[in-house]
Amino acid sequence: MTRTRGIAWYTILIGLSLIFIAPLVWMLITSFKTTGEATRVPPTLLPQEPSTHAYDTLFAADSQTPVLRWFLNSLLAAGAQAVLILVVASMAAYALARLEFRGKKLLFGLIIGTLFVPVFTLIIPNFLIVDRFGWLDTLWALIVPGAAGAFGVFFLRQFFLGLPRELEEAAQLEGANAWQIFSKVILPLSKPALATLAVISFLANWNDFIWPVYVLFSPEHFTLPPGLSILQGAYTIDYPVIMGGAALASVPALILFLITQRYVIEGVSRSGLKG
Amino acid sequence: MALATASAAATRQDAPPGGRIRRVGIATPYLFLLPYLLLFGTFVLAPAAYGLWVSLHDWDYLLPGKPFVGLANYHALLDSGSAVYEEFWQSMRATGIFTVASVPLLVVVPLGLALLLNRSFPGRTFFRAVYFAPYVLGVAVIGVLWRFLLDPNLGAVNGLLRAVGLPSDTPWITGLPWAWISLVAVTVWWTIGFNAVIYLAGLQDIPRELYEAARIDGGGKWAEFRHITLPGLRPVLVFVVINTMLASSNMFGQSLLITQGAPGNETRTAIMYIAEKGLREYNMGTAAAMSYVLTLALLLASVIIFRLFRDRDAV
């Protein structure tokens, strides 16, 4: 009785899993097919003539679609932004969680309020501002403006509020100033939260689509998401190439997620609930 | 509390030496905030105001003159004789259709999934990660992947249907209502894990004693769900509904990459149209006005949802 129920239970769970995983596996398999085989009707399950044609095309030195370059750009932009967010958000969150100052409530309300403003409202004026800084078509446009988001500050503030005060007070008695307390006590205690925020920020930037599509113009400055959209235009029927590009954009994100999934999922749920 | 007194003492500058007193210079908190506030001011507050200014001008990015036109850009959106009226409202309608079709599914289906995963069984973490995995991928990947899978002639979806003997000529990305069904289904597949995880966290916050009490009272599963689970989830539900609505009404990438707005401009969403006007045709005054109209509509909808949930005693 319980045994059959257990079997039914796992059948449902595994069946559902297939729905989520199969499309991703199909993407990977297709990227190793020849152009002809990828569009064969009926489709073949496994590549009959496995081919690296897709990756050869993507990595060709004279490619109009420099995927390797996009990959590195994505890595650089997402990495730099994650670092920037960690620095500015942790400092601001420390002030908001642990220090008293005039206008604190108002400021916090203002920052949190912007969580509810659709990103798109700001995209046109931000385009103009980024243009004034001379950042259009550069990675600066991808790194800096996005670090102004409220999420990191909010997320770290919640975490800092939960830290015990004793260590801080002990440091204070020994004459530590606010900066020392922040850097020597608070930050070391917050490694899990900082790592979670770093991963979430990295993934968000790695996947960002609408902003890079409009602020980057030259293919050599693209990141992977806008790159994928021009791959789709350039290789309309060469699906292995498009799927190869998509795989290059997904595999690092999936690996990062697999390694850190507990933290990512917890971070998402915790921040979501308090929103 | 202690903090407030301590800081009051600190600002008086005559706090006794030693003791458990927080001594922080008046400028210290602001110095900590400075780097973030510079970014926040430049890329959040300033653009919010600047966008309003732009929307009051005939702001063609490529032309030197940007004459002030007052509310003309807004007026044009409401004037059925204007050049943008038709297309703008069609795109708003597309956004509306997508939002109305996707939000109920994105609220209910992940709840079912969360209830399924809320029991303890071996492999729970594994399955949770599997269902969450697509959400980790960006819309660009999701878009090009499903464009391929849904291709009416070559795609695996019709291929699979053919293999099991079902009709396999459905125009998933080129016909109506199929294009909408595809966009909604792909979005559910992509983002289901996010809401499910938020529900799961909410479910774990409901005290177990409530369920035990209900069991003693002899209520069935359904009664338990109605009288304990749903009320317990109410704050989470408000968040999920509003957050999902905002996300759905910002839909853009799926349409751009999967249906490319087809058939006609039926699946071209408001954001897609605004981006086209503002960032492709550089007609930024009009586009800015449109984005404020959209934002206003969303704020209004959020307030209404918030009220609806708050004013009712039980969900």
Interface residues (C-beta under 8 A of the other chain):
Chain A: W9 Y10 I12 L13 L16 S17 I19 F20 I21 P23 L24 W26 M27 T30 A38 T39 V41 P42 P43 V87 V88 A89 M91 A92 Y94 A95 L96 R98 L99 E100 F101 K104 L107 L110 I111 T114 F116 V117 P118 V119 F120 T121 L122 I123 I124 P125 N126 F127 L128 I129 V144 P145 G146 A147 A148 G149 A150 V153 E169 Q172 L173 N177 A178 F182 L203 W206 N207 D208 F209 I210 Y214 L224 P225 P226 L228 S229 L231 Q232 Y239 I242 M243 G245 A246 A249 S250 A253 L254 L256 F257 L258 Q261 R262 V264 I265 V268 S269 R270 G272 L273 G275
Chain B: L3 A4 A6 S7 G18 R20 R22 R23 V24 G25 I26 T28 P29 Y30 F32 L33 P35 Y36 L37 L39 F40 T42 F43 V44 L45 A46 P47 A48 Y50 G51 V54 Y61 L113 L116 F121 G123 T125 F127 R128 A129 V130 Y131 F132 A133 P134 V136 L137 G138 V139 A140 V141 G143 V144 L145 W146 R147 F148 L149 N153 L154 A156 G159 R162 A163 W189 F194 V197 I198 L200 A201 G202 D205 P235 V236 F239 V240 N243 L246 S249 N250 F252 G253 L256 L257 I271 I274 A275 G278 L279 M284 A287 A288 S291 Y292 L294 T295 L298 L299 S302
